[in-house]
Amino acid sequence: MHPTVETVTRRIIERSQPTRDDYLARMRRLKAQSPQRSTLSCGNLAHGFAACGQKDKDVLRLMNQANVAIVSAYNDMLSAHQPYERFPDVIRRAVHEMGSVAQFAGGTPAMCDGVTQGQPGMDLSLFSRDVIAMSTAVALSHNMFDAALLLGICDKIVPGLLIGALSFGYLPAILVPAGPMPSGLPNKEKQRIRQLYAEGKIGKDELLESESKSYHSPGTCTFYGTANSNQLLVEVMGLHLPGAAFTHPNTLLRDALTTAAAQQVVRLSVPNGGQVSLCDVVSEKSIVNALVALLCTGGSTNHTMHWVAIARAAGILIDWNDFSELSAVVPSLTRIYPNGQSDVNAFHEAGGTGFLIRELLDAGLLHEDVQTVMGPGLRQYTRMPVLEGEQLVWKEAPKETGDPDVLRGVDAAYAPDGGLRVLDGNLGRGVIKVSAVAPEHRIVEAPAMVFEDQDDLAQAFKDGLLEKDVVAVVRFQGPQANGMPELHKLTPYLGVLQDRGFKVALVTDGRMSGASGKVPAAIHVYPEAAKGGPLARLRDGDIIRVDAEAGTLAVAVGEDELAGRPVSKPDLSRVRQDIGRELFGWMRQGASTAETGASAFWNPEHD
């Protein structure tokens, strides 16, 4: 193992020992009750299988076959989740072939950040993760089930499903993806059209035509944002079948993978002699593997929160220092938009997850000695699925990349380090994604312009007030202020300014999403402004330095002067009501910092 990976892993194990031991003890106690439905009364069990056919009832009366829970985030408004409409029937048939039963245990909400971007609904986005976790717990709470299949792909959905399922970590569970849509309009052209619209050079009709050519069919959006980062990370953790992440929906291979996942989770169940549960797969080493995969691919900054929360659900404690130390030694091996011009389909065709995992294993950057849903050892994830006739088989991923412009081996890495840095200074602590930021733009020192609403920045751009070197500060966007919306809407405006030759950066206690691009953005900054953090004391004209090379985020104002300034306290009622936002007040009030997962479930300040 690489010594830094080994050191970080050992530190996480030591830091987590009390909470991890407690979690695993609870899972062992609950697993001892298996099969779970054996604990139910006759009335409980009769309710649980009342709607089943007689054959399934006969199976469920006995305790020697599995009952598989299907938990799905299906809806047909999300292109990524629309293919899930067919999956329950595929799964039931597959499970019946094993002599077991599958029941649709429950659905979870699934919102699309692409639809809500820049809209009031985005203020619900982050906390939808915890709602999904609770929905998953409700679905599994009936004690009818011996295993679970989790159907979800996008931003908060996979983390929510995992957090919820980890409360039932004594059950085996497999995540079942649906795959990306085919490639559409080239990303470079899409980016060009967005900037032309931001400059007022084209109208809405042209913009809508471009967007419709980019997002055009069932399947996940093909850029490397949070959704596709989810898929890569859970595969590297051994929670998918090998090579399942980026196989297209509604194909024979996708159906074969779904069938195989359903039958594999039956094999893992206690009634069928299985021993491997979700709590065994999600371990300290598999969490480190996920972080390495995130960093070497320049994945979504959202996972500096989501994977913290997922780990915590398994009793594992990680922080941004772990991300930072790993990032310093993990090479950049992909160039997928927005970190390059190719999409996840090109990555998959160039060798995909199988090639990437083998390169990282051979370099000692991933732990091989982990448990997976396919059994012990990550090496089997260096294979990719193919159909030989009607039979699903796995073959070794290619030894050489199929496209060095999108995927490379460790010896030919694009950069010697990962795409994420931690920033510290008198403005607080945050993160910055630099994988798509050119080296000449990674240090910006300029006067601040302070905004308390992203629409105000957009208006300032249209009014020509940003035609200068500037650090745009968008504050009161943290979890306790308004739910921490993504501010990706601002990317075209800031990108135009940078292209015009100005030094430009963004500083915010909000998020910039997995689509963070070429403009340096210090994000997730805390203490957030709503809690009286330093951002709340900034004024227009303050000189701010965002230095991604040195890892600093500072304002050139003396400590005493900054502390003595009044704290801005805007009226936030407008962003805390309507469009359902008033229902999430308790989550805003209880939310932890970004570095501790931005969750209402585990807040160190309340422990």
C-alpha positions in Angstrom: 0.0 0.0 0.0 1.0 3.6 -0.6 2.3 4.8 2.8 -0.1 7.9 2.8 -3.1 5.7 2.0 -2.0 3.3 4.8 -1.5 6.2 7.3 -4.9 7.8 6.5 -6.7 4.5 6.8 -5.0 3.6 10.1 -5.9 7.0 11.5 -9.6 6.6 10.5 -9.7 3.2 12.1 -8.3 4.5 15.3 -10.5 7.6 15.3 -13.6 5.5 14.6 -13.0 2.6 17.0 -15.6 3.5 19.6 -18.4 4.4 17.2 -17.6 1.6 14.7 -17.4 -1.1 17.5 -20.8 0.1 18.8 -22.3 0.0 15.3 -21.0 -3.5 14.5 -22.2 -4.8 17.8 -25.7 -3.6 17.1 -25.6 -5.1 13.6 -24.5 -8.5 15.0 -27.3 -8.5 17.5 -29.9 -7.7 14.9 -28.5 -10.2 12.4 -28.9 -12.9 15.0 -32.7 -12.5 14.7 -32.6 -13.7 11.0 -34.7 -14.4 9.1 -36.3 -11.2 10.2 -39.9 -12.2 9.6 -39.4 -15.1 12.1 -39.8 -12.5 14.8 -43.3 -11.4 13.6 -46.5 -12.6 15.0 -49.0 -14.4 12.9 -51.0 -11.3 12.4 -47.9 -9.3 11.5 -46.9 -11.9 8.9 -50.4 -12.2 7.5 -50.4 -8.4 6.9 -47.0 -8.6 5.3 -47.9 -11.1 2.6 -51.6 -10.5 2.3 -51.3 -9.1 -1.3 -48.9 -11.9 -2.5 -49.9 -14.8 -4.7 -50.4 -18.2 -3.1 -47.0 -19.5 -4.2 -45.2 -16.5 -2.6 -47.3 -16.9 0.5 -46.2 -20.5 0.8 -42.6 -19.5 0.5 -42.9 -16.7 3.1 -44.6 -19.0 5.6 -41.4 -21.0 5.6 -38.1 -19.5 6.8 -35.6 -21.1 4.5 -35.9 -18.7 1.5 -35.2 -15.0 1.2 -37.6 -12.1 0.9 -35.8 -9.3 -1.0 -36.9 -5.7 -0.4 -37.0 -3.4 -3.5 -36.4 0.2 -2.4 -36.7 2.4 -5.4 -36.3 6.1 -6.2 -38.2 5.7 -9.4 -40.1 8.6 -11.0 -40.6 9.3 -14.7 -39.7 13.0 -14.5 -36.0 12.3 -13.8 -34.4 10.9 -16.9 -31.9 8.9 -14.8 -34.7 7.2 -12.8 -37.3 6.7 -15.5 -35.8 3.3 -16.6 -36.5 2.0 -13.1 -40.2 1.6 -14.0 -39.3 -1.8 -15.5 -37.0 -3.0 -12.8 -39.4 -4.5 -10.2 -40.7 -7.0 -12.7 -37.2 -8.0 -13.8 -36.2 -8.4 -10.2 -39.2 -10.5 -9.2 -38.7 -12.9 -12.1 -35.0 -13.2 -11.2 -35.7 -13.9 -7.5 -38.5 -16.3 -8.3 -35.9 -18.3 -10.3 -34.0 -18.7 -7.1 -37.0 -20.0 -5.2 -37.3 -16.7 -3.2 -39.6 -13.7 -3.2 -39.1 -10.0 -3.9 -41.5 -7.3 -2.6 -41.5 -3.6 -3.5 -40.8 -2.4 0.0 -41.1 1.3 -0.6 -40.4 4.3 -2.8 -38.3 7.3 -1.9 -38.5 10.8 -3.3 -36.0 11.8 -6.0 -35.6 15.3 -7.0 -33.5 16.6 -10.0 -31.0 19.3 -9.3 -30.9 20.0 -13.0 -34.6 21.0 -12.9 -34.4 22.9 -9.6 -31.0 24.7 -10.3 -31.4 28.4 -9.5 -35.0 27.8 -8.4 -36.6 27.8 -4.9 -36.9 24.0 -5.0 -33.1 23.8 -4.8 -33.3 24.9 -1.2 -34.8 21.4 -0.4 -32.1 19.6 -2.4 -29.5 18.8 0.2 -32.0 17.9 2.9 -33.7 15.5 0.5 -30.8 13.2 1.2 -31.9 12.8 4.8 -35.5 12.5 3.8 -34.5 9.7 1.4 -32.6 8.0 4.3 -35.7 8.2 6.5 -37.9 6.9 3.7 -35.5 4.0 3.2 -35.7 3.2 6.9 -39.5 3.2 6.8 -39.4 0.9 3.8 -37.2 -1.6 5.6 -38.8 -1.2 9.0 -41.4 -4.0 8.6 -38.9 -6.8 9.4 -40.2 -8.7 6.5 -36.9 -8.8 4.6 -33.7 -10.7 4.4 -31.9 -8.6 1.7 -32.4 -5.3 -0.1 -31.9 -3.9 -3.6 -31.5 -0.2 -3.7 -32.5 1.5 -6.9 -31.1 5.0 -7.2 -28.5 7.1 -9.1 -28.6 10.8 -8.7 -27.1 13.4 -6.4 -28.6 13.0 -2.9 -30.4 9.8 -3.8 -27.6 7.2 -3.5 -26.2 8.8 -0.3 -29.7 8.8 1.1 -30.4 5.2 0.2 -27.1 4.1 1.7 -27.5 6.1 4.9 -31.0 4.6 5.4 -29.9 1.1 4.5 -26.9 1.2 6.9 -29.4 1.4 9.8 -30.3 -2.1 8.5 -26.6 -3.0 7.8 -27.2 -6.5 9.1 -29.0 -7.2 5.8 -27.1 -7.7 2.5 -27.7 -4.9 0.1 -26.7 -4.2 -3.5 -27.1 -0.9 -5.3 -28.7 -1.3 -8.8 -27.9 1.4 -11.3 -29.8 2.1 -14.5 -27.0 3.7 -16.6 -26.3 6.9 -18.6 -28.1 8.2 -21.6 -26.2 8.2 -24.9 -24.0 11.1 -25.6 -25.7 14.2 -26.9 -24.4 17.7 -27.8 -20.7 18.0 -27.2 -20.0 19.5 -23.8 -17.7 22.2 -25.2 -20.6 23.4 -27.5 -23.1 23.3 -24.6 -20.7 25.4 -22.5 -20.3 27.9 -25.3 -24.0 28.3 -25.8 -24.5 28.9 -22.1 -21.9 31.7 -22.0 -23.4 33.3 -25.1 -26.8 33.3 -23.3 -25.2 34.8 -20.2 -23.8 37.6 -22.3 -27.2 38.3 -23.9 -25.9 37.3 -27.4 -28.6 34.6 -27.9 -32.1 34.1 -26.7 -34.0 31.4 -24.7 -35.0 29.5 -27.8 -31.4 28.8 -28.8 -30.5 28.0 -25.3 -33.4 25.5 -24.9 -32.5 23.8 -28.2 -28.9 23.3 -26.9 -30.0 22.0 -23.5 -32.5 19.6 -25.2 -29.8 18.2 -27.4 -27.6 17.7 -24.3 -30.3 16.1 -22.1 -32.3 14.1 -24.6 -33.4 10.6 -23.5 -33.8 8.2 -20.6 -30.7 7.7 -18.5 -28.3 9.7 -16.3 -26.9 13.0 -17.6 -23.5 12.1 -19.1 -21.2 14.8 -17.5 -19.2 13.8 -14.4 -21.3 15.5 -11.7 -22.6 14.1 -8.5 -24.8 11.4 -10.0 -22.0 9.7 -12.0 -19.5 10.3 -9.1 -22.0 8.3 -7.0 -21.9 5.4 -9.5 -18.1 5.3 -9.6 -17.7 5.5 -5.9 -20.2 2.7 -5.0 -18.7 0.5 -7.6 -15.2 1.0 -6.2 -16.7 0.2 -2.8 -17.9 -3.1 -4.1 -21.6 -2.2 -3.7 -22.4 -2.7 -7.4 -21.8 -5.7 -9.6 -18.5 -5.2 -11.5 -18.7 -2.8 -14.4 -22.4 -2.0 -13.8 -22.1 1.7 -13.3 -22.1 3.0 -16.9 -24.0 0.4 -19.0 -26.8 2.1 -20.9 -30.5 1.6 -19.8 -33.0 -0.5 -21.6 -30.4 -2.8 -23.1 -30.1 -6.6 -22.9 -26.8 -6.2 -20.9 -28.5 -3.8 -18.4 -31.3 -6.3 -17.9 -28.8 -9.1 -17.4 -26.9 -7.0 -14.8 -30.2 -6.3 -12.9 -31.1 -10.0 -13.0 -27.6 -10.9 -11.7 -27.8 -8.4 -8.9 -31.1 -9.7 -7.8 -29.9 -13.3 -7.7 -26.6 -12.3 -6.0 -28.4 -10.6 -3.1 -30.4 -13.8 -2.6 -27.2 -15.8 -2.3 -25.9 -13.3 0.3 -29.0 -13.7 2.5 -28.9 -15.7 5.7 -31.8 -18.1 4.7 -29.6 -19.0 1.6 -26.5 -19.5 3.7 -24.9 -16.1 3.0 -22.8 -14.3 5.6 -21.9 -10.9 4.0 -24.0 -8.0 5.0 -24.0 -4.3 4.1 -22.1 -3.5 7.3 -19.3 -5.8 6.2 -18.9 -4.1 2.8 -19.0 -0.5 4.1 -15.8 -0.5 6.1 -13.0 1.9 6.9 -11.0 0.5 4.0 -13.8 0.7 1.5 -14.6 4.2 2.5 -10.9 5.1 1.8 -11.2 3.4 -1.5 -14.2 5.6 -2.4 -12.2 8.7 -1.5 -9.3 7.7 -3.6 -11.6 7.1 -6.6 -13.3 10.4 -6.1 -10.0 12.3 -6.0 -8.3 10.5 -8.9 -11.3 11.3 -11.2 -11.9 14.9 -10.0 -15.4 13.9 -8.8 -18.1 15.9 -7.2 -17.4 18.3 -4.3 -20.7 17.3 -2.9 -19.1 14.1 -1.7 -17.0 16.1 0.8 -20.3 16.1 2.7 -22.2 13.0 1.4 -19.4 10.4 2.0 -18.8 11.9 5.5 -22.4 11.3 6.3 -22.4 7.8 4.7 -19.3 6.8 6.7 -20.9 8.2 9.9 -24.0 6.0 9.3 -21.6 3.0 9.5 -19.8 4.3 12.6 -16.8 5.6 10.6 -15.5 9.1 11.2 -13.7 10.9 8.3 -13.0 14.6 7.8 -11.6 17.0 5.2 -8.0 16.4 6.3 -8.4 12.8 5.1 -9.5 14.0 1.7 -6.7 16.5 1.6 -3.9 14.1 2.5 -5.1 11.5 0.0 -5.5 14.2 -2.7 -1.8 15.1 -2.3 -0.7 11.6 -3.4 -3.5 10.3 -5.7 -2.8 11.1 -9.3 -5.4 12.4 -11.7 -6.4 9.7 -14.1 -9.4 10.9 -16.0 -10.6 13.9 -18.0 -14.3 13.8 -17.9 -16.4 16.9 -18.4 -16.3 19.4 -16.6 -12.7 18.4 -16.0 -12.3 17.7 -19.7 -14.4 17.6 -22.8 -15.4 13.8 -22.9 -18.3 12.3 -21.0 -18.8 9.2 -19.0 -19.7 7.1 -22.1 -16.2 7.9 -23.5 -14.7 6.9 -20.1 -16.6 3.6 -20.1 -15.5 2.9 -23.7 -11.9 3.7 -22.9 -11.7 1.0 -20.2 -14.0 2.4 -17.6 -14.1 1.3 -13.9 -12.3 -2.0 -14.6 -9.2 -0.3 -16.0 -9.3 2.4 -13.4 -9.5 0.0 -10.4 -6.7 -2.2 -11.7 -4.4 0.8 -12.2 -5.1 2.0 -8.6 -4.7 -1.5 -7.1 -1.4 -2.1 -8.9 -0.1 1.3 -7.6 -1.1 0.5 -4.0 -3.7 3.2 -3.9 -6.7 1.0 -3.2 -7.2 -1.6 -0.5 -7.6 -5.0 -2.2 -8.5 -6.8 1.0 -12.1 -5.6 1.3 -15.4 -7.4 1.3 -17.6 -6.8 -1.8 -21.1 -8.0 -2.8 -19.3 -10.4 -5.1 -17.2 -11.8 -2.3 -13.8 -11.0 -0.8 -11.3 -9.0 -2.8 -11.5 -5.9 -5.0 -9.4 -7.5 -7.8 -12.6 -9.0 -9.3 -13.7 -5.4 -10.0 -11.0 -5.2 -12.7 -13.4 -7.1 -15.0 -16.2 -5.7 -17.2 -19.5 -7.4 -18.1 -20.4 -8.7 -21.5 -23.1 -10.9 -23.0 -22.1 -14.1 -24.7 -25.3 -15.1 -26.3 -27.7 -14.8 -23.4 -25.1 -15.5 -20.8 -23.6 -12.7 -18.6 -19.9 -13.1 -18.2 -17.1 -10.9 -16.9 -13.8 -10.3 -18.8 -10.7 -8.5 -17.8 -10.7 -4.8 -18.6 -8.3 -3.8 -21.4 -4.6 -3.5 -20.4 -4.3 -0.2 -22.3 -6.6 2.8 -22.3 -8.8 3.1 -25.3 -8.5 6.9 -25.3 -5.7 8.7 -23.5 -7.6 12.0 -23.7 -10.2 10.7 -21.2 -8.5 7.9 -19.2 -4.9 7.1 -18.4 -2.8 4.8 -16.3 -0.9 5.8 -13.2 2.4 6.0 -15.1 0.9 8.6 -17.6 -1.3 10.5 -15.2 -2.6 14.0 -16.1 -1.4 15.4 -12.8 0.5 13.9 -9.9 -2.2 14.8 -7.4 -6.0 14.8 -7.1 -8.5 17.5 -7.9 -9.5 18.7 -4.4 -7.9 21.0 -1.9 -8.9 22.2 1.6 -8.7 25.9 2.3 -8.2 27.4 5.7 -7.8 31.0 6.9 -9.4 33.9 8.7 -12.5 33.5 6.6 -13.1 29.9 7.8 -12.6 26.5 6.3 -13.8 25.3 2.9 -12.9 23.1 -0.1 -12.0 23.9 -3.7 -12.0 21.7 -6.7 -9.1 22.5 -9.0 -9.2 19.6 -11.5 -10.9 21.8 -14.1 -9.1 25.1 -13.1 -6.1 26.1 -15.1 -2.9 26.6 -13.0 -2.8 30.3 -13.8 -6.3 30.7 -12.2 -5.7 28.9 -9.0 -4.5 32.0 -7.0 -6.8 35.0 -7.1 -6.4 38.1 -4.9 -8.9 40.8 -5.6 -11.5 43.1 -4.0 -14.7 41.5 -2.8 -18.2 42.1 -4.0 -20.6 40.8 -1.4 -24.0 39.3 -2.3 -26.7 37.6 -0.2 -28.6 36.2 -3.1 -27.3 34.5 -6.3 -29.8 36.5 -8.3 -28.2 39.7 -7.2 -24.8 38.5 -8.6 -26.5 37.7 -11.9 -28.1 41.2 -12.0 -24.7 42.8 -11.2 -23.2 41.0 -14.1 -26.0 42.1 -16.5 -25.5 45.7 -15.2 -21.8 45.6 -16.0 -20.7 46.0 -12.3 -18.5 42.9 -12.4 -16.2 44.0 -15.2 -13.1 43.9 -13.1 -10.9 41.7 -11.0 -13.3 40.4 -8.3 -13.9 37.8 -5.6 -17.6 37.3 -5.6 -18.8 36.5 -2.1 -22.2 34.8 -2.0 -23.1 34.3 1.6 -26.1 33.1 3.7 -26.2 30.0 1.5 -25.2 27.5 4.1 -27.3 24.6 5.5 -28.7 26.6 8.4 -29.4 29.7 6.3 -31.4 28.3 3.4 -30.5 24.6 3.0 -27.3 25.1 1.1 -28.4 25.2 -2.5 -26.1 24.6 -5.4 -25.0 27.9 -7.1 -24.1 26.3 -10.4 -26.3 28.9 -12.1 -23.5 31.4 -11.5 -20.9 29.4 -13.5 -21.6 31.0 -16.9 -21.4 34.6 -15.6 -18.1 34.0 -13.8 -16.7 32.0 -16.7 -17.4 34.9 -19.1 -15.5 37.3 -16.8 -12.6 35.0 -16.6 -12.5 34.6 -20.4 -12.4 38.4 -20.7 -9.1 38.4 -18.8 -10.3 39.3 -15.3 -9.1 37.6 -12.1 -12.2 36.0 -10.8 -13.1 33.7 -7.9 -16.2 32.7 -5.9 -16.3 32.4 -2.1 -19.5 30.9 -0.6 -20.9 28.9 2.3 -23.1 27.3 -0.4 -22.4 24.6 -2.9 -21.2 24.6 -6.5 -22.2 21.0 -7.4 -20.4 18.2 -9.2 -20.4 20.4 -12.3 -17.9 22.8 -10.8 -15.8 24.1 -13.6 -13.0 26.4 -14.7 -13.5 29.2 -12.2 -11.9 28.8 -8.8 -14.6 28.5 -6.1 -14.1 28.3 -2.4 -17.2 26.4 -1.3 -18.8 24.8 1.8 -17.1 27.6 3.8 -17.9 27.4 7.5 -18.6 28.8 10.1 -21.4 29.8 7.8 -22.7 33.4 7.7 -26.0 32.5 9.3 -24.1 31.4 12.4 -22.1 34.6 12.5 -19.1 33.3 10.6 -16.5 35.7 9.2 -18.3 35.8 5.8 -21.0 37.7 7.6 -18.5 40.5 8.5 -17.2 41.1 4.9 -17.7 44.4 3.1 -17.4 45.3 -0.6 -13.8 46.2 -1.4 -12.2 43.9 1.2 -9.1 42.3 -0.4 -9.6 38.5 -0.4 -7.0 35.9 -1.4 -8.1 32.5 -2.6 -5.0 30.4 -2.9 -5.6 26.9 -4.0 -1.9 26.2 -4.1 -1.1 27.1 -0.5 -4.6 26.1 0.7 -5.5 29.5 2.2 -8.7 31.6 2.2 -8.1 35.0 3.8 -9.2 38.6 3.9 -6.6 41.4 4.4 -8.3 42.8 7.5 -6.8 42.7 10.9 -8.2 40.2 13.4 -9.5 42.8 15.8 -11.1 44.9 13.1 -12.8 41.9 11.6 -14.1 40.7 14.9 -15.3 44.2 15.8 -17.4 44.6 12.7 -21.2 44.2 12.9 -22.6 40.9 11.7 -24.9 41.1 8.7 -28.3 39.7 9.6 -30.5 39.7 6.5 -34.2 38.7 6.6 -34.1 35.1 5.5 -37.8 34.5 5.8 -38.2 34.8 2.0 -36.0 31.7 1.4 -37.5 29.7 4.3 -41.1 29.5 3.1 -43.1 28.5 0.1 -42.3 25.6 -2.3 -42.2 23.4 0.8 -39.3 25.1 2.4 -41.3 25.9 5.6 -41.5 22.1 6.2 -37.7 21.8 6.5 -37.1 24.3 9.3 -36.1 21.7 11.8 -33.5 20.3 9.4 -32.0 23.8 8.9 -31.9 24.4 12.6 -30.2 21.1 13.4 -27.9 20.9 10.4 -24.2 20.2 11.2 -21.3 21.8 9.3 -20.4 20.7 5.8 -17.3 18.9 7.1 -19.4 16.8 9.4 -21.9 15.9 6.7 -24.4 18.8 6.7 -26.8 16.5 8.4 -29.6 16.8 11.0 -28.9 13.2 12.1 -25.3 13.7 13.6 -24.4 17.1 14.8 -21.3 17.2 17.1 -22.6 20.5 18.5 -25.7 18.7 19.8 -23.9 15.5 21.1 
